[in-house]
């Protein structure tokens, strides 16, 4: 489980305005602007552009 305080300071690395991320299923952070997903592995958010999951694939995971 990600600490809500930590979640508050995290931001999407792909968006210049550094928008907040929403937590999805405790395993994925999704940008509220561009829709890219970032994996959480062993409770560590991986917020690197090369780790980004494309928005189309994030949508598929919800199905
Ligand atoms: Zn973004």
PDB file of the backbone (N, CA, C, O) and the ligand in Angstrom, with CONECT records:
HET     ZN  A 101       1
ATOM      1  N   UNK A   1       0.844  -1.202   0.000  1.00  0.00           N
ATOM      2  CA  UNK A   1       0.000   0.000   0.000  1.00  0.00           C
ATOM      3  C   UNK A   1       0.877   1.249   0.000  1.00  0.00           C
ATOM      4  O   UNK A   1       1.795   1.376   0.810  1.00  0.00           O
ATOM      5  N   UNK A   2       0.587   2.149  -0.901  1.00  0.00           N
ATOM      6  CA  UNK A   2       1.360   3.377  -0.986  1.00  0.00           C
ATOM      7  C   UNK A   2       0.865   4.379   0.059  1.00  0.00           C
ATOM      8  O   UNK A   2      -0.338   4.556   0.249  1.00  0.00           O
ATOM      9  N   UNK A   3       1.797   5.015   0.716  1.00  0.00           N
ATOM     10  CA  UNK A   3       1.481   6.042   1.694  1.00  0.00           C
ATOM     11  C   UNK A   3       0.778   7.217   0.998  1.00  0.00           C
ATOM     12  O   UNK A   3       1.303   7.759   0.025  1.00  0.00           O
ATOM     13  N   UNK A   4      -0.399   7.612   1.488  1.00  0.00           N
ATOM     14  CA  UNK A   4      -1.114   8.736   0.842  1.00  0.00           C
ATOM     15  C   UNK A   4      -0.286  10.015   0.790  1.00  0.00           C
ATOM     16  O   UNK A   4      -0.414  10.799  -0.150  1.00  0.00           O
ATOM     17  N   UNK A   5       0.567  10.230   1.798  1.00  0.00           N
ATOM     18  CA  UNK A   5       1.424  11.420   1.778  1.00  0.00           C
ATOM     19  C   UNK A   5       2.427  11.353   0.639  1.00  0.00           C
ATOM     20  O   UNK A   5       2.752  12.361   0.011  1.00  0.00           O
ATOM     21  N   UNK A   6       2.912  10.136   0.389  1.00  0.00           N
ATOM     22  CA  UNK A   6       3.837   9.952  -0.725  1.00  0.00           C
ATOM     23  C   UNK A   6       3.102  10.179  -2.042  1.00  0.00           C
ATOM     24  O   UNK A   6       3.611  10.842  -2.945  1.00  0.00           O
ATOM     25  N   UNK A   7       1.908   9.625  -2.136  1.00  0.00           N
ATOM     26  CA  UNK A   7       1.120   9.786  -3.352  1.00  0.00           C
ATOM     27  C   UNK A   7       0.902  11.262  -3.673  1.00  0.00           C
ATOM     28  O   UNK A   7       0.901  11.664  -4.836  1.00  0.00           O
ATOM     29  N   UNK A   8       0.718  12.061  -2.623  1.00  0.00           N
ATOM     30  CA  UNK A   8       0.501  13.497  -2.797  1.00  0.00           C
ATOM     31  C   UNK A   8       1.648  14.212  -3.492  1.00  0.00           C
ATOM     32  O   UNK A   8       1.429  15.177  -4.225  1.00  0.00           O
ATOM     33  N   UNK A   9       2.866  13.746  -3.267  1.00  0.00           N
ATOM     34  CA  UNK A   9       4.009  14.466  -3.833  1.00  0.00           C
ATOM     35  C   UNK A   9       4.480  13.888  -5.160  1.00  0.00           C
ATOM     36  O   UNK A   9       5.354  14.453  -5.818  1.00  0.00           O
ATOM     37  N   UNK A  10       3.899  12.762  -5.547  1.00  0.00           N
ATOM     38  CA  UNK A  10       4.279  12.165  -6.817  1.00  0.00           C
ATOM     39  C   UNK A  10       3.583  12.891  -7.964  1.00  0.00           C
ATOM     40  O   UNK A  10       2.474  13.402  -7.814  1.00  0.00           O
ATOM     41  N   UNK A  11       4.252  12.924  -9.101  1.00  0.00           N
ATOM     42  CA  UNK A  11       3.669  13.583 -10.262  1.00  0.00           C
ATOM     43  C   UNK A  11       4.136  12.871 -11.525  1.00  0.00           C
ATOM     44  O   UNK A  11       5.181  12.222 -11.548  1.00  0.00           O
ATOM     45  N   UNK A  12       3.345  13.009 -12.555  1.00  0.00           N
ATOM     46  CA  UNK A  12       3.669  12.369 -13.826  1.00  0.00           C
ATOM     47  C   UNK A  12       4.946  12.970 -14.422  1.00  0.00           C
ATOM     48  O   UNK A  12       5.056  14.190 -14.542  1.00  0.00           O
ATOM     49  N   UNK A  13       5.906  12.125 -14.794  1.00  0.00           N
ATOM     50  CA  UNK A  13       7.151  12.639 -15.378  1.00  0.00           C
ATOM     51  C   UNK A  13       7.016  13.021 -16.854  1.00  0.00           C
ATOM     52  O   UNK A  13       7.931  13.603 -17.437  1.00  0.00           O
ATOM     53  N   UNK A  14       5.886  12.695 -17.442  1.00  0.00           N
ATOM     54  CA  UNK A  14       5.703  12.948 -18.871  1.00  0.00           C
ATOM     55  C   UNK A  14       4.966  14.257 -19.143  1.00  0.00           C
ATOM     56  O   UNK A  14       4.969  14.751 -20.270  1.00  0.00           O
ATOM     57  N   UNK A  15       4.336  14.818 -18.113  1.00  0.00           N
ATOM     58  CA  UNK A  15       3.547  16.033 -18.294  1.00  0.00           C
ATOM     59  C   UNK A  15       4.277  17.217 -17.654  1.00  0.00           C
ATOM     60  O   UNK A  15       4.715  17.141 -16.506  1.00  0.00           O
ATOM     61  N   UNK A  16       4.398  18.289 -18.398  1.00  0.00           N
ATOM     62  CA  UNK A  16       5.134  19.453 -17.899  1.00  0.00           C
ATOM     63  C   UNK A  16       4.481  20.081 -16.687  1.00  0.00           C
ATOM     64  O   UNK A  16       5.162  20.652 -15.835  1.00  0.00           O
ATOM     65  N   UNK A  17       3.149  19.978 -16.604  1.00  0.00           N
ATOM     66  CA  UNK A  17       2.454  20.597 -15.464  1.00  0.00           C
ATOM     67  C   UNK A  17       2.511  19.734 -14.216  1.00  0.00           C
ATOM     68  O   UNK A  17       1.979  20.102 -13.169  1.00  0.00           O
ATOM     69  N   UNK A  18       3.169  18.568 -14.336  1.00  0.00           N
ATOM     70  CA  UNK A  18       3.343  17.663 -13.194  1.00  0.00           C
ATOM     71  C   UNK A  18       2.026  17.385 -12.473  1.00  0.00           C
ATOM     72  O   UNK A  18       1.886  17.680 -11.286  1.00  0.00           O
ATOM     73  N   UNK A  19       1.083  16.827 -13.180  1.00  0.00           N
ATOM     74  CA  UNK A  19      -0.237  16.572 -12.588  1.00  0.00           C
ATOM     75  C   UNK A  19      -0.190  15.424 -11.585  1.00  0.00           C
ATOM     76  O   UNK A  19       0.736  14.614 -11.599  1.00  0.00           O
ATOM     77  N   UNK A  20      -1.188  15.361 -10.721  1.00  0.00           N
ATOM     78  CA  UNK A  20      -1.239  14.261  -9.751  1.00  0.00           C
ATOM     79  C   UNK A  20      -1.539  12.929 -10.425  1.00  0.00           C
ATOM     80  O   UNK A  20      -2.030  12.864 -11.552  1.00  0.00           O
ATOM     81  N   UNK A  21      -1.224  11.878  -9.692  1.00  0.00           N
ATOM     82  CA  UNK A  21      -1.474  10.522 -10.173  1.00  0.00           C
ATOM     83  C   UNK A  21      -2.553   9.890  -9.316  1.00  0.00           C
ATOM     84  O   UNK A  21      -2.649  10.154  -8.118  1.00  0.00           O
ATOM     85  N   UNK A  22      -3.365   9.047  -9.948  1.00  0.00           N
ATOM     86  CA  UNK A  22      -4.331   8.325  -9.110  1.00  0.00           C
ATOM     87  C   UNK A  22      -3.885   6.873  -8.990  1.00  0.00           C
ATOM     88  O   UNK A  22      -3.324   6.283  -9.913  1.00  0.00           O
ATOM     89  N   UNK A  23      -4.155   6.332  -7.821  1.00  0.00           N
ATOM     90  CA  UNK A  23      -3.749   4.972  -7.530  1.00  0.00           C
ATOM     91  C   UNK A  23      -4.803   4.010  -8.026  1.00  0.00           C
ATOM     92  O   UNK A  23      -5.997   4.190  -7.788  1.00  0.00           O
ATOM     93  N   UNK A  24      -4.347   2.992  -8.716  1.00  0.00           N
ATOM     94  CA  UNK A  24      -5.279   2.015  -9.243  1.00  0.00           C
ATOM     95  C   UNK A  24      -4.873   0.616  -8.797  1.00  0.00           C
ATOM     96  O   UNK A  24      -3.787   0.139  -9.126  1.00  0.00           O
ATOM     97  N   UNK A  25      -5.741  -0.022  -8.060  1.00  0.00           N
ATOM     98  CA  UNK A  25      -5.544  -1.410  -7.632  1.00  0.00           C
ATOM     99  C   UNK A  25      -4.237  -1.625  -6.877  1.00  0.00           C
ATOM    100  O   UNK A  25      -3.705  -2.735  -6.885  1.00  0.00           O
ATOM    101  N   UNK A  26      -3.710  -0.594  -6.228  1.00  0.00           N
ATOM    102  CA  UNK A  26      -2.487  -0.724  -5.428  1.00  0.00           C
ATOM    103  C   UNK A  26      -1.278  -1.188  -6.224  1.00  0.00           C
ATOM    104  O   UNK A  26      -0.255  -1.548  -5.642  1.00  0.00           O
ATOM    105  N   UNK A  27      -1.384  -1.183  -7.546  1.00  0.00           N
ATOM    106  CA  UNK A  27      -0.237  -1.673  -8.311  1.00  0.00           C
ATOM    107  C   UNK A  27       0.111  -0.779  -9.482  1.00  0.00           C
ATOM    108  O   UNK A  27       1.055  -1.044 -10.226  1.00  0.00           O
ATOM    109  N   UNK A  28      -0.661   0.282  -9.636  1.00  0.00           N
ATOM    110  CA  UNK A  28      -0.461   1.122 -10.801  1.00  0.00           C
ATOM    111  C   UNK A  28      -0.823   2.559 -10.436  1.00  0.00           C
ATOM    112  O   UNK A  28      -1.828   2.818  -9.774  1.00  0.00           O
ATOM    113  N   UNK A  29       0.033   3.494 -10.888  1.00  0.00           N
ATOM    114  CA  UNK A  29      -0.295   4.913 -10.752  1.00  0.00           C
ATOM    115  C   UNK A  29      -0.636   5.430 -12.142  1.00  0.00           C
ATOM    116  O   UNK A  29       0.116   5.221 -13.094  1.00  0.00           O
ATOM    117  N   UNK A  30      -1.763   6.099 -12.252  1.00  0.00           N
ATOM    118  CA  UNK A  30      -2.218   6.566 -13.554  1.00  0.00           C
ATOM    119  C   UNK A  30      -2.280   8.079 -13.555  1.00  0.00           C
ATOM    120  O   UNK A  30      -2.874   8.694 -12.670  1.00  0.00           O
ATOM    121  N   UNK A  31      -1.653   8.672 -14.569  1.00  0.00           N
ATOM    122  CA  UNK A  31      -1.672  10.129 -14.697  1.00  0.00           C
ATOM    123  C   UNK A  31      -3.081  10.610 -14.996  1.00  0.00           C
ATOM    124  O   UNK A  31      -3.767  10.050 -15.852  1.00  0.00           O
ATOM    125  N   UNK A  32      -3.514  11.654 -14.286  1.00  0.00           N
ATOM    126  CA  UNK A  32      -4.869  12.177 -14.486  1.00  0.00           C
ATOM    127  C   UNK A  32      -4.977  13.011 -15.756  1.00  0.00           C
ATOM    128  O   UNK A  32      -6.081  13.365 -16.170  1.00  0.00           O
ATOM    129  N   UNK A  33      -3.845  13.329 -16.377  1.00  0.00           N
ATOM    130  CA  UNK A  33      -3.864  14.153 -17.584  1.00  0.00           C
ATOM    131  C   UNK A  33      -3.606  13.317 -18.843  1.00  0.00           C
ATOM    132  O   UNK A  33      -4.442  13.286 -19.746  1.00  0.00           O
ATOM    133  N   UNK A  34      -2.460  12.646 -18.908  1.00  0.00           N
ATOM    134  CA  UNK A  34      -2.111  11.927 -20.140  1.00  0.00           C
ATOM    135  C   UNK A  34      -2.564  10.471 -20.128  1.00  0.00           C
ATOM    136  O   UNK A  34      -2.613   9.828 -21.176  1.00  0.00           O
ATOM    137  N   UNK A  35      -2.895   9.949 -18.950  1.00  0.00           N
ATOM    138  CA  UNK A  35      -3.417   8.586 -18.875  1.00  0.00           C
ATOM    139  C   UNK A  35      -2.360   7.503 -18.863  1.00  0.00           C
ATOM    140  O   UNK A  35      -2.695   6.319 -18.840  1.00  0.00           O
ATOM    141  N   UNK A  36      -1.080   7.882 -18.878  1.00  0.00           N
ATOM    142  CA  UNK A  36      -0.036   6.870 -18.783  1.00  0.00           C
ATOM    143  C   UNK A  36      -0.053   6.226 -17.404  1.00  0.00           C
ATOM    144  O   UNK A  36      -0.378   6.866 -16.404  1.00  0.00           O
ATOM    145  N   UNK A  37       0.301   4.954 -17.373  1.00  0.00           N
ATOM    146  CA  UNK A  37       0.377   4.231 -16.113  1.00  0.00           C
ATOM    147  C   UNK A  37       1.825   4.003 -15.727  1.00  0.00           C
ATOM    148  O   UNK A  37       2.699   3.878 -16.585  1.00  0.00           O
ATOM    149  N   UNK A  38       2.068   3.950 -14.424  1.00  0.00           N
ATOM    150  CA  UNK A  38       3.419   3.685 -13.910  1.00  0.00           C
ATOM    151  C   UNK A  38       3.311   2.579 -12.877  1.00  0.00           C
ATOM    152  O   UNK A  38       2.501   2.662 -11.953  1.00  0.00           O
ATOM    153  N   UNK A  39       4.123   1.548 -13.030  1.00  0.00           N
ATOM    154  CA  UNK A  39       3.994   0.383 -12.149  1.00  0.00           C
ATOM    155  C   UNK A  39       4.507   0.654 -10.736  1.00  0.00           C
ATOM    156  O   UNK A  39       5.423   1.449 -10.524  1.00  0.00           O
ATOM    157  N   UNK A  40       3.894  -0.025  -9.791  1.00  0.00           N
ATOM    158  CA  UNK A  40       4.390  -0.033  -8.419  1.00  0.00           C
ATOM    159  C   UNK A  40       4.910  -1.438  -8.162  1.00  0.00           C
ATOM    160  O   UNK A  40       4.151  -2.408  -8.162  1.00  0.00           O
ATOM    161  N   UNK A  41       6.202  -1.531  -7.945  1.00  0.00           N
ATOM    162  CA  UNK A  41       6.841  -2.836  -7.765  1.00  0.00           C
ATOM    163  C   UNK A  41       7.480  -2.874  -6.387  1.00  0.00           C
ATOM    164  O   UNK A  41       8.327  -2.042  -6.060  1.00  0.00           O
ATOM    165  N   UNK A  42       7.066  -3.848  -5.580  1.00  0.00           N
ATOM    166  CA  UNK A  42       7.552  -3.940  -4.201  1.00  0.00           C
ATOM    167  C   UNK A  42       7.337  -2.636  -3.443  1.00  0.00           C
ATOM    168  O   UNK A  42       8.191  -2.189  -2.678  1.00  0.00           O
ATOM    169  N   UNK A  43       6.158  -2.032  -3.680  1.00  0.00           N
ATOM    170  CA  UNK A  43       5.734  -0.798  -3.015  1.00  0.00           C
ATOM    171  C   UNK A  43       6.543   0.431  -3.429  1.00  0.00           C
ATOM    172  O   UNK A  43       6.405   1.498  -2.830  1.00  0.00           O
ATOM    173  N   UNK A  44       7.372   0.285  -4.436  1.00  0.00           N
ATOM    174  CA  UNK A  44       8.134   1.428  -4.945  1.00  0.00           C
ATOM    175  C   UNK A  44       7.526   1.869  -6.278  1.00  0.00           C
ATOM    176  O   UNK A  44       7.487   1.087  -7.229  1.00  0.00           O
ATOM    177  N   UNK A  45       7.049   3.122  -6.352  1.00  0.00           N
ATOM    178  CA  UNK A  45       6.528   3.598  -7.636  1.00  0.00           C
ATOM    179  C   UNK A  45       7.668   3.835  -8.635  1.00  0.00           C
ATOM    180  O   UNK A  45       8.666   4.482  -8.316  1.00  0.00           O
ATOM    181  N   UNK A  46       7.501   3.308  -9.823  1.00  0.00           N
ATOM    182  CA  UNK A  46       8.508   3.490 -10.863  1.00  0.00           C
ATOM    183  C   UNK A  46       8.037   4.589 -11.804  1.00  0.00           C
ATOM    184  O   UNK A  46       7.291   4.344 -12.753  1.00  0.00           O
ATOM    185  N   UNK A  47       8.486   5.795 -11.523  1.00  0.00           N
ATOM    186  CA  UNK A  47       8.007   6.960 -12.265  1.00  0.00           C
ATOM    187  C   UNK A  47       9.039   7.455 -13.259  1.00  0.00           C
ATOM    188  O   UNK A  47       9.435   8.621 -13.242  1.00  0.00           O
ATOM    189  N   UNK A  48       9.463   6.560 -14.117  1.00  0.00           N
ATOM    190  CA  UNK A  48      10.412   6.947 -15.145  1.00  0.00           C
ATOM    191  C   UNK A  48       9.730   6.853 -16.502  1.00  0.00           C
ATOM    192  O   UNK A  48       8.927   5.951 -16.742  1.00  0.00           O
ATOM    193  N   UNK A  49      10.056   7.789 -17.386  1.00  0.00           N
ATOM    194  CA  UNK A  49       9.406   7.751 -18.707  1.00  0.00           C
ATOM    195  C   UNK A  49       9.549   6.391 -19.381  1.00  0.00           C
ATOM    196  O   UNK A  49       8.632   5.949 -20.074  1.00  0.00           O
ATOM    197  N   UNK A  50      10.686   5.722 -19.190  1.00  0.00           N
ATOM    198  CA  UNK A  50      10.860   4.426 -19.842  1.00  0.00           C
ATOM    199  C   UNK A  50      10.032   3.316 -19.211  1.00  0.00           C
ATOM    200  O   UNK A  50       9.860   2.251 -19.805  1.00  0.00           O
ATOM    201  N   UNK A  51       9.517   3.561 -18.003  1.00  0.00           N
ATOM    202  CA  UNK A  51       8.644   2.583 -17.348  1.00  0.00           C
ATOM    203  C   UNK A  51       7.162   2.814 -17.662  1.00  0.00           C
ATOM    204  O   UNK A  51       6.309   2.009 -17.286  1.00  0.00           O
ATOM    205  N   UNK A  52       6.866   3.905 -18.347  1.00  0.00           N
ATOM    206  CA  UNK A  52       5.469   4.279 -18.564  1.00  0.00           C
ATOM    207  C   UNK A  52       4.729   3.220 -19.376  1.00  0.00           C
ATOM    208  O   UNK A  52       5.260   2.661 -20.336  1.00  0.00           O
ATOM    209  N   UNK A  53       3.504   2.964 -18.969  1.00  0.00           N
ATOM    210  CA  UNK A  53       2.616   2.055 -19.693  1.00  0.00           C
ATOM    211  C   UNK A  53       1.674   2.915 -20.520  1.00  0.00           C
ATOM    212  O   UNK A  53       1.044   3.833 -19.995  1.00  0.00           O
ATOM    213  N   UNK A  54       1.575   2.622 -21.806  1.00  0.00           N
ATOM    214  CA  UNK A  54       0.762   3.456 -22.688  1.00  0.00           C
ATOM    215  C   UNK A  54      -0.707   3.456 -22.255  1.00  0.00           C
ATOM    216  O   UNK A  54      -1.222   2.454 -21.760  1.00  0.00           O
ATOM    217  N   UNK A  55      -1.375   4.611 -22.454  1.00  0.00           N
ATOM    218  CA  UNK A  55      -2.769   4.745 -21.990  1.00  0.00           C
ATOM    219  C   UNK A  55      -3.674   3.635 -22.519  1.00  0.00           C
ATOM    220  O   UNK A  55      -4.565   3.173 -21.806  1.00  0.00           O
ATOM    221  N   UNK A  56      -3.457   3.205 -23.752  1.00  0.00           N
ATOM    222  CA  UNK A  56      -4.310   2.142 -24.316  1.00  0.00           C
ATOM    223  C   UNK A  56      -4.147   0.856 -23.494  1.00  0.00           C
ATOM    224  O   UNK A  56      -5.111   0.125 -23.267  1.00  0.00           O
ATOM    225  N   UNK A  57      -2.925   0.599 -23.060  1.00  0.00           N
ATOM    226  CA  UNK A  57      -2.676  -0.623 -22.302  1.00  0.00           C
ATOM    227  C   UNK A  57      -3.199  -0.501 -20.885  1.00  0.00           C
ATOM    228  O   UNK A  57      -3.628  -1.493 -20.294  1.00  0.00           O
ATOM    229  N   UNK A  58      -3.168   0.711 -20.327  1.00  0.00           N
ATOM    230  CA  UNK A  58      -3.757   0.921 -19.004  1.00  0.00           C
ATOM    231  C   UNK A  58      -5.242   0.608 -19.071  1.00  0.00           C
ATOM    232  O   UNK A  58      -5.789  -0.036 -18.176  1.00  0.00           O
ATOM    233  N   UNK A  59      -5.903   1.073 -20.150  1.00  0.00           N
ATOM    234  CA  UNK A  59      -7.328   0.811 -20.311  1.00  0.00           C
ATOM    235  C   UNK A  59      -7.630  -0.673 -20.397  1.00  0.00           C
ATOM    236  O   UNK A  59      -8.630  -1.142 -19.853  1.00  0.00           O
ATOM    237  N   UNK A  60      -6.762  -1.417 -21.085  1.00  0.00           N
ATOM    238  CA  UNK A  60      -6.977  -2.857 -21.224  1.00  0.00           C
ATOM    239  C   UNK A  60      -6.905  -3.553 -19.879  1.00  0.00           C
ATOM    240  O   UNK A  60      -7.622  -4.522 -19.630  1.00  0.00           O
ATOM    241  N   UNK A  61      -6.025  -3.047 -19.005  1.00  0.00           N
ATOM    242  CA  UNK A  61      -5.875  -3.685 -17.702  1.00  0.00           C
ATOM    243  C   UNK A  61      -7.154  -3.563 -16.867  1.00  0.00           C
ATOM    244  O   UNK A  61      -7.414  -4.388 -15.991  1.00  0.00           O
ATOM    245  N   UNK A  62      -7.941  -2.534 -17.147  1.00  0.00           N
ATOM    246  CA  UNK A  62      -9.162  -2.326 -16.367  1.00  0.00           C
ATOM    247  C   UNK A  62     -10.275  -3.267 -16.798  1.00  0.00           C
ATOM    248  O   UNK A  62     -11.231  -3.487 -16.054  1.00  0.00           O
ATOM    249  N   UNK A  63     -10.155  -3.814 -17.975  1.00  0.00           N
ATOM    250  CA  UNK A  63     -11.223  -4.668 -18.514  1.00  0.00           C
ATOM    251  C   UNK A  63     -11.328  -5.977 -17.743  1.00  0.00           C
ATOM    252  O   UNK A  63     -12.173  -6.814 -18.061  1.00  0.00           O
TER     253      UNK A  63
HETATM  254 ZN    ZN A 101       1.017  12.567 -17.594  1.00  0.00          ZN
END
